[in-house]
Amino acid sequence: MREVPDEIQNNTNNNQQQRTIATVLYLLTTSLLFADQNLLSPNLSAIAEEFGFNDIERDKLLGGDIAIAFFMVGVPASFLVGCLADVVNRSLLFLWVILVGEGSCLATYWVKTYQQLYWCRALTGCSVGGALPLIYSVLGDYYEPKERGWVSGVISMACGFGISLGQGAAGFLGPKYGWRLPFLVVSLPAIVCAILVWLLVPEVERGGSEKKQIINRRALNGQNDDRIEDEDRNREVEMAGRVDNGDTGMRKSPQATSRTTLVGDSPEQGLYVHLDNEEESSNLTDNPTNTRYISRIELYYNETIKQHVHTLKTLLKCPSVVLAILQGAPQVVYLGESSTLFE
């Protein structure tokens, strides 16, 4: 059996320690985020009494409208944050998502009117909807494909545990200390966990888990790793060609494609490329207008956000997809009605 080099062993140990810290912090934050999802439910009558609502107004305004607003904000936040996760620092983005959502949850403690309560609860949906894409994205880069199944399962367990924890805490603390206190108990630890994620969890390389597998395999076999960098560079050049062609990710006819030539690479400005049409190939000096810088942000935008939007538009053209989305509406109604029924 081939002996594992010390360098690979040390890197593996450091990575395992780092991903353990990241996993624990993300799981704690996930539980706390989903804990505030049902904080209103056990104390709807007390809230209605404070705002002067009768039973019908309580059921409609507190049990229905706020629940719908919570999800209506959380759904687009999830899509937007999922797109941004491919192009920005995810630890910092996670911090801002939590500050917006849990900051609104914290502000619920001081609300004086129903309108203030409505918007605080609606904005809280940003953290619940936006955090999960980031968590799956980061942990997916920490763990190998064969390990991601149980990690996903643990995250789902943390979501369910958080919902139970929040509803139990609201039911226990609300009658004794007022319906506002549970929002402090849940939001403050969530903000602290988000700050710890920002401080202790560095930005992991996107696709780094797969790349490390290749590097370790080649190191064990005594092969050179330079080919990996060349493959990344070739992929960026290919992306640059699609940007200049206005490609949205759909396949095109070979006759309509262009050949991309890498001229230079600037860390500040990006790739300096020249694009030739295959039908009318020309030299760089003969046609210098086709040579320009393409920033890496532009490359990743076209590879991620632009393709996500294009995919979303394509999916929404399918009636069965629209029907599946609309099936979620009765669930929101059921949650609101059940909350008021057992109040």
N, C-alpha and C positions, 0 to 999 in steps of 0.2 A: 504493500500500500504506500502511495506517494506521501511524503511528509509535507504538512502545510507550512509554508514559509512564515517566519515570525511577523513580517510586515502585514500579511493578510490576516493573521490571527489577532494582532493588535487592533487593526481597523475594524474587524468583526466585533470584538469586545466593546470598543468605543461606540460603534453603531448600535449595538444591542442596548447599552446603557442609555444612550440618547433616545432611542425609540421607546424605551420603557417609560422614561419621564414624559415624553410626548403623549403616549397612550393614556397614562394615568391622568394627566391634566386635561386632555380632551374628553375623556370619559366623565370626569367630575363636572366639567363645564356643560357637557351634554345633559347630564342628569339635572343640573340646576336650571338650564334653559327650559327643559320640558316641565320642570316643576311649576313654573309660573303660568302654564297653559290653562289650568283649571283653578286658579286661586280665587276667582270670583264665585265659583259655583256653590261652595258650602255656606256663603254668607250673603246670598242675593236678597233675602228678606231684610237684613240689617241695612244693606246699601239702599234698597228701595225706600226704607223708612227714613233714612237720612236725606234723600233727595226728594221725598214727598211723592213717590210713585204709588199708584194702586196696583192691584194684582195683574191687571192686563198690561199696564205700562211696564211693570217689572219684567213680565215674560217677554214682551216685545223688545224693549230697549236694552235690558241687561242680558237676557237669555238669548236673544236673537241678533240684534243689530251689532253688538260688540263682537260676538263670535264670528259673524260674517266679515266684519272689518279686519279682525285679526288674521284671517286666512287670505283675504283679498290683498292685503299688504305682503304677507309672507310668501305667497306664490311667486309674484314677479321678483321679489327680493332674492329668492332662491335661484331663479334663472340668471339674474344679473350678476350675483356673486359667483355663481358657477362659471360664468364666462370670464370674469375678472381673475378668477383663481389661476387661469392659464397664463396670465401676463404680468401680474404684480406680486409683490412679496406677500405670501399668504399669512404669515404670523401677524404682520401689521394690519392686513385686511381683516383678519379674524378679530383683532382688538377693536377696530372701528365698528365692525358689525355688532359686537357685544356692547360697546359703549352706547350705540344708538338704541338698540333694543332693550338692554337691561337698564340703561339710563332712564328710559321711558317707564320701565317697570318700577324703578326707584322713585321716580317723580309721582307715581300714583299715590304714594303716601301723603302727598300734600295737595291733592286735587280738592277743589271746592265746588265745582259744577259738573254736571253730567257731560258737557262738551269736553271738558278737560280729561275726564275719565275715559271717554270714548277714544280720543286721539292718543292718549298714553297707551291704552291697550292695543290700538291699531298698530302703533309704531313698535310695540313689543314683538309683533309678528316678524319684523325684520331680522331679529336675532334667531328666532326659532327656524325661520325659513332659510336664512342665509348661512347659518353655521354648519349645517350638515354637508353641503357640497364641499366646503373647505376641509372639514374633518375627514371625509372620505378621500379627498384629493391628497392631503398630507400623509395620512396613514397608508394610503395605497403606494406612496413612494418609499415609505419606510419598510414595508413588508413585501416579501416575495409573493408571486401570484398564488402559490400553493397555501400560503398562510392567510390570505385576505378573506377567506370564507368565515373563519372563526372570529376574525377582527370585526367584520361586518355584523356578525351575530351579537357580539358583545356590545357594539354601539346600539343596536336595536334594543337589547336588554336595558341599557342605560336610559334610553328614551322612555320605556315603559316604567322603569323604576322611578324616574323623575316625575312622571305624571302622578303616580301613586303617592310619592313623597310630598309633592306640592298640595295635593288635595287633602291629604292627611294633616299636614301642617296647618292649612287654612281652617280645617274643621276643628282642630285642637286649640289654636291660638285665637281665632276669630271671636268666639263667644266670650273669652276671658279678657282679651286685650284689645279688641276692636278689629274690624275687618281690614284695616290698613297695614297692621304690623307684618303679616305674612309676606307682603311685597318687599319690605326691607330685609327680612330674613332670607329671602331667596335671591334678590338682586345683588346685594353687596358681595356675598361669596362668589357669585358668577363673575362679577367685574374683577375681583381679586384673581380668580383663576385665569381670566383672559389676559391680565397683566403678566402673570407668571408665564403663560404661553409665549407672550411677546418677548419676555426677558430670557427664558430658558430654552425655548425651542427654536433653533436656527432654521433658516429657510433651507429645506432639503432639495436636492437637485431633482427636477422633474424627470421622471423615468429613471431615476438613479438606481432603483432596486434591480431593474433588468440590466442596466449597464454594469453594475457591480458584479452581477453573476457572470457576465462575459469577461470582465477584467480578471476575476479570480480564477475562472476556468483557464484563461490563457496564461495566467501566471503559474498555475500548477503545471501546465504543459510547456512552460518555458517559452511562450510566444511573445511577440512584441505587441504592445497595446496601441501603437500609433494609428493603427487602422481605424480604431473607434473614433478618434478625432477627425480623421479623413471622412468617415461616413457621416458624421455630424455636419461637417462643412459642405459635403455634397448635398445633403438634405436641405441645408439653408439655401444653397444656390438653386436647387430645384424649386423651393418655395418662392424665391425671388422671381423666377421665370413666370410662375403662376400669378404673382402680384402684378407684374407688368402686362400680362395678358388679360387681366380682369377676371381670372378664373375664380369661381366660387366653390371649387371642390368637385364639380361634376366632370365626368369624363368628356373629352373632346376628341374630335377626329385628328389623327396624326398629322393631316395636312394643315391643320390650323394651329399647330404648336410652334414654339420658338425654341431655338437652342441658346442656352445661357452659358456665358463664359465668365469665369471669375477673374477680374482684373486686379483687385486689391481688397484688403480687409482692414477697416479702421475700427478700433474698439469704441470710439466715440460716435462715429457716423454710421457704421454698419458695413454691409457688403458693397463693394464697388464692382458692378457687373455690367456686362455688355450683352445685349440680346439681339440675335440674328434670326430672321425668319428663314425657315428651312427652304422655302421656295426661292428666296432671293438673298442668298448669303452674301455678306460683304465684309471687308476688313475693318478693323477698329478705326484706322486712320481715315478710311474713306467715308465712314458714317459715324462720327463721334457723338451725334445727338442721341444715339441709342445707349450710350454709356452714362450711368448715373449711380448715385448712392441710394441704397434701399435700407432703411433703418430696420433693426431687428424688431422693434415694436410694431412696425408696419407688417413685417413678416408674420409675427405671431398673431396679430390682429386678424389677418386674412386666413391663418390656419385655424383659429379658434373661434373668436366671437362672430366673425362674418359667416363662418360655416354653421355655427350654432343657430344663428338667426335664419339662415337659408333652410336648415333642417326643420326648424320650428314651423316656418311657413309651409314647407312641403307636408309636414304631418297634419297641420290644421286643415289642409285641403281634403284629407281623408275623413269621410263621415263617421267611421267607426272610432277614430281617435277623438273627435269632438264629442261623440256620445259617451265615451269612457270618461272624459273630463267632466261632462255634465252629471255623470253618476255620482260625483263627489258632493254635489249640492244637497241631496237628501241627508247625507251624513252630517253636514253642518247643521241642518235643521234638527236632526235627531239629537245631536249633542246639546243644542240650545234648549230643546223641549225637555230632555231628560234632566238637565240641570235645574230647570224650574220646577219640574214635577216632584223631584225628591227634596226640594227646598222646604 
